[in-house]
């Protein structure tokens, strides 16, 4: 159970305070309700670009990291299709430094041409290194637009095309900031060795004067129901053939979300899962295989991915996956197998609450989903899933007509033969 109290500033900033006086540390977590789904298709990658720009100096603080490091703190951030999350931790007695830093960059960034150019180069290099020049790195650049035809989940968080970041102008960057980075579009969590009264006092002092900004109203096209299988074949210089299968599933707040999450665990969580037992251990078709869910706020994906053993045919391996999926559709899972994955899921929830920072992040995300107390209800929601729920959801989600399959073929580069020298 994570205890918390909440309040909202006049400018719309939603604030959650979680006291933990067993820790000498304090955490500030700022979740902005903006991700790659909020981008225009001609200007993608901006949510991720801003994750970098937010460390390039703000209106009154030229270098974000230096003041934080001087008081023993550290920070980081991440971007997803749904959110951009910034967090810092520091000794609790220095917590006001965190309020100063986070409020100043919410107020306004420095917006220098040099800062934009530096971060643009960093992001472009990240795009090349992690997505273009790494084995299997382009999987999500190919699989997302295969699975999604209308919804902006069809491009990766890094962006749809590297040119969108290369050609980003200061005007577009400023407009993105003003649209999304405001108190009314943010959730602040203060956690650790701090009282509610002190947290509220500091929040009002540092964040209260910031203008609310215009409330962003999200208008995102809904993805039409997929009615036939989609298959894309690609090849690259990678070690092994691979298969990636994406099935549309309910949103994070849908009542069936937990049942589908458990389906992914039954299929591919760990070495005791169905896919691993059958296809890696017994049939030896795969070198590795797993299943997971994207956890997206809007309707997301159940993903099965695996790398084949040498000499195994891609079509044979794909058919083997679908045969195991069909068993979940045709037969009710027994209580023992379901209880095993339920307990695994609940254990993961409990472990996620050990770290103070994780508690802060979970509180912010639950608030975004509509109810902060969801953070304390997830274990119960997992445990009430029945075998009948699993089979009903399997019939809907694991339907082959609901599947997009990427067949990734290993194609070794030919090494040029040395040219014989003339005598």
C-alpha positions in Angstrom: 0.0 0.0 0.0 1.4 3.4 -1.0 0.0 6.2 1.1 -0.4 9.6 -0.6 -2.1 13.0 -0.4 -3.1 15.2 -3.4 -3.8 18.8 -4.2 -4.1 21.0 -7.3 -2.6 24.4 -7.8 -4.7 27.2 -9.3 -2.6 26.9 -12.5 -3.8 23.3 -13.0 -0.6 21.5 -11.8 -1.7 18.2 -10.1 0.5 17.3 -7.2 0.8 14.1 -5.2 2.8 13.8 -2.0 4.1 10.4 -0.7 5.8 10.6 2.7 8.5 8.1 3.5 10.5 9.1 6.6 12.5 5.9 6.5 14.5 7.2 3.6 17.1 10.0 3.8 16.3 10.9 0.2 13.6 12.9 -1.7 12.3 12.5 -5.2 10.6 14.9 -7.6 8.9 13.3 -10.6 7.4 15.5 -13.2 5.2 13.7 -15.8 4.1 15.7 -18.8 1.1 14.4 -20.6 2.8 14.4 -24.0 4.4 11.6 -26.0 5.1 10.7 -29.6 1.3 10.1 -30.2 0.9 13.9 -29.8 3.2 14.7 -32.8 2.2 15.7 -36.3 3.1 13.1 -38.9 5.3 15.6 -40.7 7.2 16.5 -37.5 7.8 13.3 -35.5 10.4 12.7 -32.8 9.8 16.0 -31.1 8.6 14.6 -27.7 11.9 12.7 -27.5 13.9 15.7 -28.7 12.4 17.7 -25.9 13.5 15.1 -23.4 17.0 16.2 -24.4 16.3 19.9 -24.8 15.0 20.1 -21.2 18.6 19.5 -20.0 20.1 22.3 -22.2 19.4 25.2 -19.8 16.3 27.0 -18.8 15.4 30.7 -18.4 17.5 31.3 -15.2 19.7 28.2 -15.1 22.2 27.9 -17.9 23.3 24.3 -17.0 20.7 22.0 -15.4 23.1 19.3 -14.0 25.6 21.5 -12.1 23.4 22.8 -9.3 21.9 19.3 -8.7 25.3 17.6 -8.6 26.6 20.1 -6.1 23.9 19.1 -3.6 24.4 15.3 -4.2 21.5 14.8 -6.6 21.1 12.9 -9.9 18.4 12.9 -12.6 17.2 11.4 -15.8 14.2 11.2 -18.1 12.4 9.0 -20.6 9.9 9.4 -23.4 7.2 7.0 -24.5 4.4 7.1 -27.1 2.2 8.4 -24.2 4.3 10.4 -21.8 7.5 12.3 -21.1 8.8 11.8 -17.6 11.5 13.7 -15.8 12.8 12.7 -12.4 15.5 13.6 -9.9 16.6 12.3 -6.5 18.6 14.1 -3.9 19.2 14.2 -0.1 16.0 15.4 1.5 17.5 18.4 3.2 18.3 19.8 -0.3 14.9 19.2 -1.7 14.3 22.9 -2.5 17.0 22.8 -5.1 14.9 20.2 -7.0 11.9 22.5 -6.9 14.0 25.4 -8.2 15.4 23.4 -11.1 12.1 21.7 -12.2 10.0 24.8 -11.9 12.4 26.9 -13.9 12.4 24.6 -16.9 8.7 24.3 -16.8 8.5 28.1 -16.8 10.7 28.5 -20.0 13.6 26.9 -21.7 16.7 28.9 -22.8 15.9 28.1 -26.5 19.3 28.9 -27.9 20.2 27.9 -31.5 23.4 26.4 -30.2 21.5 24.3 -27.6 19.0 23.1 -30.3 21.9 22.2 -32.7 23.7 20.2 -30.0 20.7 18.2 -29.0 19.6 17.7 -32.6 23.0 16.1 -33.3 22.7 13.9 -30.1 19.2 12.6 -31.2 20.2 12.0 -34.8 23.2 10.0 -33.6 21.0 8.0 -31.3 18.6 7.3 -34.2 21.5 6.0 -36.3 23.2 4.0 -33.5 20.1 2.4 -32.0 17.7 2.1 -34.9 19.7 2.1 -38.2 23.1 0.6 -37.4 22.2 -2.0 -34.8 21.1 -5.6 -35.5 17.3 -5.7 -35.5 17.3 -2.0 -34.6 14.8 -1.1 -37.3 12.2 -3.6 -36.1 9.9 -1.0 -34.6 10.4 1.3 -37.5 8.8 -1.5 -39.6 6.4 -3.2 -37.2 4.6 -0.2 -35.9 3.4 1.1 -39.4 2.5 -2.5 -40.2 0.2 -2.8 -37.2 -1.1 0.8 -37.1 -2.6 2.5 -40.2 -4.2 5.6 -38.7 -3.2 6.0 -35.1 0.1 7.9 -34.3 1.4 4.8 -32.5 2.4 3.9 -36.1 5.7 5.7 -35.6 8.4 5.0 -33.0 9.2 7.4 -30.2 12.5 8.3 -31.8 10.5 9.5 -34.9 9.3 8.3 -38.2 12.1 9.7 -40.2 15.5 11.1 -39.2 15.0 14.1 -41.4 12.2 15.4 -39.1 14.8 16.1 -36.4 17.5 17.2 -38.8 15.1 19.8 -40.2 13.6 21.0 -36.9 13.3 24.8 -36.7 13.3 26.9 -33.6 9.8 28.1 -34.3 8.4 24.6 -34.4 10.4 23.7 -31.2 9.0 26.7 -29.3 5.4 26.0 -30.5 5.7 22.4 -29.2 6.9 23.6 -25.8 4.1 26.1 -25.4 1.5 23.5 -26.4 2.6 20.7 -24.1 4.9 21.9 -21.3 2.7 23.8 -18.9 1.4 23.2 -15.4 -2.1 22.2 -16.7 -0.5 19.4 -18.7 1.7 18.1 -15.9 1.7 15.9 -12.8 4.2 16.5 -10.0 5.0 13.8 -7.4 7.0 14.7 -4.3 8.2 11.6 -2.4 10.5 10.7 0.4 11.6 12.3 3.7 9.4 15.4 3.4 6.1 16.3 5.1 2.9 17.1 3.1 2.9 20.6 4.5 6.5 21.3 3.4 5.9 19.8 0.0 2.8 21.9 -0.5 4.6 25.1 0.7 7.5 24.5 -1.8 5.2 23.6 -4.6 3.2 26.8 -4.2 6.4 28.9 -3.9 8.1 27.6 -7.0 5.4 26.3 -9.3 2.5 28.5 -8.3 3.6 31.6 -10.2 3.9 29.7 -13.5 1.1 30.6 -16.0 -1.3 27.7 -16.6 -0.9 27.8 -20.3 -3.7 26.7 -22.7 -5.2 23.3 -21.9 -4.2 20.8 -24.6 -7.2 18.9 -26.0 -6.0 15.6 -27.6 -7.7 14.7 -30.9 -6.1 11.5 -32.1 -7.6 9.3 -34.9 -8.8 6.0 -33.8 -7.3 2.8 -35.3 -9.8 0.8 -37.4 -10.3 -2.8 -36.4 -7.9 -5.1 -38.3 -9.8 -7.6 -40.3 -7.1 -9.7 -42.1 -3.5 -10.8 -41.4 -0.7 -8.5 -42.4 2.8 -9.9 -43.2 6.0 -8.0 -44.1 9.2 -9.8 -45.0 12.5 -8.0 -44.6 16.2 -8.9 -44.5 19.4 -7.5 -43.1 22.9 -8.6 -42.0 21.8 -10.0 -38.6 22.9 -13.2 -36.8 19.6 -15.2 -36.9 16.2 -15.2 -38.6 13.6 -13.6 -36.3 9.8 -13.3 -36.1 7.8 -10.4 -34.5 4.0 -10.7 -34.2 1.8 -7.8 -33.1 -1.8 -8.3 -31.9 -4.1 -5.4 -31.2 -5.3 -5.4 -27.6 -7.4 -3.2 -25.3 -6.2 0.1 -23.7 -4.5 0.4 -20.4 -7.7 1.4 -18.6 -9.9 -1.3 -20.2 -11.4 -3.9 -17.9 -9.8 -6.7 -20.1 -6.3 -5.2 -19.9 -5.1 -7.5 -17.1 -6.5 -10.6 -18.7 -4.5 -9.9 -21.9 -1.4 -9.1 -19.9 -1.7 -12.5 -18.2 -2.2 -14.1 -21.7 1.2 -12.7 -22.7 2.7 -14.1 -19.5 1.2 -17.6 -20.1 2.6 -17.5 -23.6 6.0 -16.0 -23.2 7.1 -14.9 -19.7 10.2 -16.7 -18.7 11.5 -20.2 -19.3 8.4 -22.0 -17.9 6.1 -20.3 -20.4 4.3 -22.2 -23.2 6.2 -20.7 -26.1 9.6 -21.2 -24.5 8.9 -24.7 -23.3 7.5 -26.0 -26.6 9.5 -24.0 -29.2 12.9 -23.6 -27.5 13.2 -26.6 -25.2 11.2 -29.3 -26.9 11.0 -28.6 -30.7 14.2 -26.5 -30.7 12.8 -24.2 -33.4 13.8 -21.0 -31.5 16.9 -19.8 -29.9 14.8 -17.4 -27.7 11.2 -16.3 -27.6 9.1 -14.1 -25.4 5.7 -12.3 -25.2 4.8 -9.0 -23.6 2.3 -6.1 -23.9 3.0 -2.5 -24.8 1.0 -1.2 -21.9 -0.2 1.8 -24.0 -2.8 4.2 -22.6 -4.7 3.8 -25.9 -5.3 0.4 -27.5 -1.9 -1.2 -27.7 -0.2 -4.4 -28.8 0.5 -7.8 -27.5 4.0 -8.7 -29.0 5.5 -12.1 -29.5 9.1 -12.0 -30.6 11.7 -14.8 -31.1 15.0 -15.6 -32.8 15.2 -18.9 -34.7 17.8 -21.5 -34.6 20.0 -21.9 -37.7 18.3 -23.8 -40.5 14.8 -23.4 -39.3 12.3 -22.2 -41.8 10.5 -18.9 -41.0 7.1 -20.2 -42.1 7.4 -23.4 -40.1 8.4 -21.4 -37.0 5.5 -18.9 -37.5 3.0 -21.8 -37.8 4.3 -23.3 -34.6 3.6 -20.0 -32.7 0.1 -19.8 -34.1 -0.6 -23.4 -33.1 0.2 -22.6 -29.5 -1.9 -19.5 -29.6 -4.8 -21.5 -31.0 -4.6 -23.8 -27.9 -5.3 -20.8 -25.7 -8.3 -19.9 -27.9 -9.7 -23.5 -28.0 -9.0 -24.6 -24.4 -9.6 -22.9 -21.0 -6.3 -22.5 -19.1 -6.2 -24.5 -15.9 -6.2 -22.8 -12.5 -2.7 -23.9 -11.6 -1.1 -22.3 -14.7 -3.2 -19.1 -14.3 -2.3 -18.8 -10.6 1.4 -19.1 -11.4 1.4 -16.1 -13.8 -0.9 -14.2 -11.5 1.6 -14.6 -8.6 4.5 -13.7 -10.9 2.6 -10.5 -11.9 1.8 -9.6 -8.3 5.4 -10.2 -7.3 6.5 -7.8 -10.0 4.0 -5.2 -8.7 5.4 -5.6 -5.1 9.0 -5.3 -6.3 8.2 -2.2 -8.3 7.2 -0.5 -5.0 10.5 -1.1 -3.2 12.4 1.8 -4.7 11.2 5.3 -3.8 11.6 6.6 -7.3 9.5 3.7 -8.7 6.7 4.5 -6.3 6.8 8.2 -7.4 6.6 7.2 -11.1 3.7 4.7 -10.4 1.7 7.4 -8.6 2.1 9.9 -11.4 1.1 7.3 -14.0 -1.9 6.2 -12.1 -3.0 9.8 -11.7 -2.7 10.2 -15.5 -4.8 7.1 -16.0 -7.6 8.8 -14.0 -7.2 7.5 -10.4 -4.1 7.8 -8.3 -5.3 4.9 -6.1 -5.0 2.5 -9.1 -1.4 2.1 -7.9 -2.9 0.2 -4.9 -5.4 -1.8 -6.8 -3.4 -3.5 -9.5 -2.7 -6.7 -7.5 -6.4 -7.2 -6.9 -7.3 -6.6 -10.6 -4.8 -9.3 -11.5 -6.2 -11.8 -9.0 -9.8 -11.5 -10.1 -9.0 -12.6 -13.7 -10.7 -16.0 -14.4 -9.8 -18.8 -16.9 -13.0 -17.8 -18.7 -11.7 -14.2 -19.0 -8.5 -15.5 -20.5 -10.1 -17.7 -23.1 -12.6 -14.9 -24.1 -9.8 -12.4 -24.5 -7.6 -14.9 -26.3 -10.4 -15.4 -28.9 -10.5 -11.7 -29.5 -6.8 -10.8 -29.4 -5.0 -13.9 -30.8 -7.3 -14.1 -33.8 -4.9 -14.5 -36.8 -6.9 -11.7 -38.6 -5.8 -9.4 -35.8 -2.1 -10.1 -36.3 0.7 -8.2 -38.1 3.8 -10.4 -38.6 7.3 -9.2 -39.4 9.5 -12.0 -40.8 13.1 -10.8 -40.4 15.5 -12.8 -42.5 19.2 -13.0 -41.7 21.1 -12.2 -44.9 24.8 -12.3 -44.6 26.8 -9.7 -46.4 28.9 -11.1 -49.2 32.6 -10.5 -48.6 34.3 -9.2 -51.7 36.9 -11.6 -53.0 40.5 -10.2 -53.2 41.5 -9.2 -56.7 44.5 -11.2 -57.9 47.5 -9.1 -58.7 48.8 -9.3 -62.2 52.2 -11.0 -62.7 
